[in-house]
């Protein structure tokens, strides 16, 4: 969940044309919008369920690959013996049965990849998901699976002009078509910060891509209440900050207006510590509660 190319992303989406996505229909914008969470803080924090949110299990590559290390190809023995029962249990722990698979690193499709490289990576994503779903079917599991930020990928760009060569984003979407077809749910990544209008175009374009390529799949973009600022050479990582006041509320509304079925809130990361301290008065949380209330959530039992 930590790889975000903000500079290249915003250079790309700054060129977005109006054809990226038409304004969402009234029907799309008025659908029931559900919020899910996958949150960690330095303190144990409970009670999000009483605030109109639902937990979203994420299965990382440490469960999917032997030794906890991302392998170059799917680890079928690990998928059968470890991952399938783990995913099944994760699905049973919720009422919605959705589970997110997070496989990034060397597997991630990049805008600099050749078409052949994209096709090869997409094949691995497909093979892993297809095999795991077969194992889950044999277990009669109710699990509904999707990859984090894979279909569609996160490096949104403006579409190519008719008659012109396809751009990397379009090549990646085409390569990942069967991965999205095999997915039960789509979980695109929308981690970013910039001008509100820019983020709205980013969200609208990403959701429109998901809808046009996989029209029957539910779409739940991942949002992050933080963003990368600068590379910290001494620490060997990026420093992060919380979005400025109003930023997270804007993102929640933008994803809803784009016509998504809901969103997953992921976090947190710290700078001098692994996670943030919980702060019930943080802008992002106050804005989340206000958004939930505006959607008709019963907040009377929310104590956070």
N, C-alpha and C positions, 0 to 999 in steps of 0.2 A: 504493500500500500504506500510505499515511501517514494516511488519514482515519479517525479512530476517535472516536465520540461516546460516551465512557465514562459521563458523568453521565446523559444521557438513557437510555442503554442500561440502566444498573443501576436507575434509577427504574422503568423499564418491567418488567424481569424480576423485580424484587422482589415484584411482584404475581402472579407465576406460580402457577397452581393446579395441583393434582395431575394434572389431565387433560392437561397439556402433553405428557407422554410417559410411557407405562408403562415399568416397568423392562425393559431389554433382555432378550431371550430368551437362554437359555444358548447357543443356536446362534450368535446374533449376537455375543455377548461372546467366544466362543471362536474366531471366525474369525481367519485369519492377518492380523495387523495390520502394515502396512508403513509405514515412515517414509521421507519424502523431504525433501530440503533445497534451499533457495535462500538461501545465506548469503554475506555479504561482511564482511570485516574490514579494518582498516588494513593488516594484513599479508596476504600471500598464504598461504592455509591450504589444504592438500590432505590427503586421507586419509580423508574422511568415508565414502567408498565401502567402505573396509576396516573400518568400524565398524558395518556393517549397515544403511547408509542408501543412498539412490539420489538422483541429482540430478533436480531438477524445473525445466525451462526455463520462463521467464516472458517473454512478449512484451508490451512496454509500448506505450502509444499513440504513442510516438515512431516506432515502426516501422509502425504501422497508419495514420497520418495524415501527409499531406505537410507538410513543414516542421517536423516533430516536435511540432506543436501539435494538441491535441484539437479536432476539428471538430464542428460542430453535427449533422452527419449522417454516415453511413458514407462513406468516401473510396474509392470502388470502383476507380478507376484505381490508387491506391496499394496496395489490397488485391491486385489482380491482378499488378502488376508488381514490387512489393517484398515485401509481407507474405507472400504464398503461398510463394514460394521460401524466405524466411527461416524461416517456420514449418515447412516441410517439412524443411529442414536441421536445425532444432532437434529435431524428432521423430526424425530419423535418428541423432542424437547419443546417444540413450538406447535401452535395450532395451524400455522400456515404451511408448514413442512418445507419451506424454501431453505436452501443451503447454498452459500457462495463458495466457489472454488477460486483461490488466489494463487495463480502460477505466473510469476513475472520474470524478472532477471533476463537471462539469455533467451528465454522463450518469447519475450515481448516483440511484437511487430514494430518496426521503426520506420519513419519516413525515409531513411537512408537505405533501407533494404531493397535489393533487387526483387523483381517479380518472383523469381525462382526461390529466393530466400523467404519471401512471404508465404509462398505456397508450401514450402517445407515446414515452416513453423505452424502454419494453420493445420497441416496434416497431423502434427503431434498433438495439438490442442483437440482436434476432432477424435483421434484415436483414444486419447486418455478419457475423454468424456463418454464416448460410445462404449468403451469397455466397462467403465465404472457404472454406467446406467444399466448395462446388462447384468452386472453382479447385483445391483440393487433390485432389479426386477426379479432375479432368482430368489432374493430374500423377501419378496413381496413388500418392498419398502414403498412408502408414500412420498419419498424425497423428490423435490423439484429442484433441479440443478441449473446453475448458470455461472459463467466466469465473471470475475471482476475485470472490467475495462477491456475485454477482448472483443466482443461483438456488440456494437461497433468499437473500434479502437479509440484511443483518447486524443490523437493528434489531428483534430478537425481542421480541414482546409476548405477553401472555396472550390466549388466544382469546376472542372475543366470546361472550356467552351466547346460547343458541338463541333466535331470534326478535328479537334485537337487531341493530342495524346492524353491519356488519363493521368491524373496527379496521384502522388503516393497514397493519399487517404482513400481515393476511389479504388486503387489497386488492392489496398489492404482490406477494404470492405468486401470486394469481390472474392479475395482469397478466403476470407472468413465466413462466406455465405453459408457453407454447410455446417460450420461450427454453431452459428446462430440457429440454423435449422434444427440442430440436434439439442440445443438448449431449451429448457422449459421456461426460463426467465432470463431477461437481459439486464445486466448491471453495469451500464457505462459509467466511466469516471468523469466527474465534473469538478475537479479540484483546480481552482484558479482564483485570481483576484485581478481586478482592473476596473475600468469604467463599467458602470452598470449596464449601459447599452451593449457593450462588448460581451459581457457575460450572458446577457439575454440572447444575443445572436448565437453564441457558443452553445447554450442550452437548447435553443430551438433547433439549431442545425443538427445537433447530436440526436435529439429525440426524433426529429424528422427522418434521419437516416435509419434509425432503428425501426420506425414505423413502416417506411417504404420497403425495406428489405425483409423484415420479419413482422408482417402486419398482425399476426395472431399472438405474438409473444408479449406478455406483460413487461413493462419497462420501469425499472426502479434505479435511477441514477444514484451514485454515491456522491455525497457532499462532505466537505471537511471544513470545520470552523476555523482552520488555520491556513497559512500559506507560507511558502518558502520566501526568505528575504535575500540572504547572501551566503556564499560558501564560506564556511569557517574552517580555514586551513589547519589551524592548530587542533581543532577537535575532529577534523576529518569528516565533516558532515555539513549540511545546510542548517542555518539558524531558521527558526520559524517564529511567526507571530500570529496572534489572533486577528481575524478580520476586523476592520474598523467598524465602529458603531453603525448599524443599519445594513452592513454588508451581508450577514448571514440571512437576515430576514428577506432581503432582496433576492438572494439566491433561491431560497425556498419558494418564494412566489414565482420566480422566473421558471423554475422547473415545473411547477404546477401549470402555469400559463402555457408552457410548451406542449402540454398534453400528456405528460408522464402519468403513470398510475400511482406514483408515490416516490419516495426517496429513502435512502439509507444514510444516516449520519454516522460517520466514522471518526475516531480520534481516541486519545490525543497523543501529541508528541511534546516533549520538553526540550529545553536547551541544556541547562545545567543538571537536569534530572530526566529520567526516562519518560515520565508522564507529567501532565499538568496537575496542579492541585485543583480539587473541585472548588468552584466558586459559583454559588447559586445566584449571584448578582452579575455574573458575566453577561455582556451584551448578547452574545450568541444564544445563551440559554433563555434570557428574557425574551428575545425575538422568537425563539422556537416556541415557547409557551404561548406567546401572543398569536403566532401563526396557527398553532393547534386550536386555540380557542376560536379563532376566526373560521376554522373548518368545522366547528360544532362539537369538538371534543369535550367531554365532561371533565373539567379540571378541578372539580370540587374535592377530589381525593388526592390531588397532586401536592405533595409536601416538599418537593425539591425547589 
